[in-house]
Amino acid sequence: MQRAGLSDGRAVAAALGFLHRVGLVPLVVRGAGRRLGEALAAAGVEERWIDGVPVVPPMAAEAMRRVYQAENLALCDALAAE
C-alpha cells in the first residue's frame, strides 16, 4: 500500500468512506514519519529508527505526542468532511 501524507488526506478519507459504504471496516494506522523527524530535530533530539520504529529518549515523548495527535486529528477532520 502506498503511504499518503496529509496533503493526500482527502483522497484517503474518500477511499475510507467508500470502503465503509460497501460494508468494509478498514483499520488505519497513521504514521507521522517526516513530520516526526522535523519535530525531533527542532527539539534537538537525534532521530534513530530500529526496524521502522522510532527510538527516542523520554524527553522527546511530548513532541512525539503533539505530532501524532496533529496527524490523527487531520485524518479525522478529513473523514468527517467525507
N, C-alpha and C positions, 0 to 999 in steps of 0.2 A: 504494500500500500504506500502511496506517495504521501510524504509529510506535507502538511499545509500550515502556513503561517497565519498570523492574524489578518493579513491582507486577504487571505482566502476564506475568512470566517463566514461570509455569506454563502459561498459555494459549499462549505462544509455543512452549514445549517440547512441549506436546501437539500443536500444529499441525505442528511439525517431525517429531515422532515418527510422526504419521500419514503425512506425505509419504514418510518413509523406508520405512514398512511397505508402501506401494503402489508402491515401486520408484523413487521420485524422489529425487534428491540435491540439496537446496537449498543455495545459497550464502548465508551470513548475514554481513552487515556490520553490526556492532553499534556504534552511536554512544554518546555519553555526554553529549550536549547540556547539559541543565540541571545535572547533577552536575559537569560540567567547568567551567561558568560559576561555580558555587559554590566549587569548589576554587581557581580562579584568583583570585576575589575575596578569598578567605581568605588567599591568598598575596600579595595586594596587586598583582596583575597586571591591567592593563586588558585586557578581552576585546575582540578585534576579529575579525571574520569577513569573508572575501573569497570570494564565490561558494560559500558554505556550508562553507568550510574555515577552521578557527581559525588565526589568525596571532598567534603569541605569541613573546616573547623566549626565548632559550635557557634562561634561569634558570627558566622555567616547565615545562621538559621533565619533570622528576621528578614534579611534581604531576600533569601530564597522564598520565604512565605509570601512576601509582597509580590514577587514576580509571578509565582504560581497562582496567587489569588487574582491578579490582574488578567492573566491568560484565561483562567476559568470564567471569570465574570464576562470577559469579551465574548467567549463562546456561548455562554448562557444568554447574553443580550442578543446575539445573532440568532439563536434558536427561538427566543421569544418573539423576535420580529418575523420569523418564518411562519 
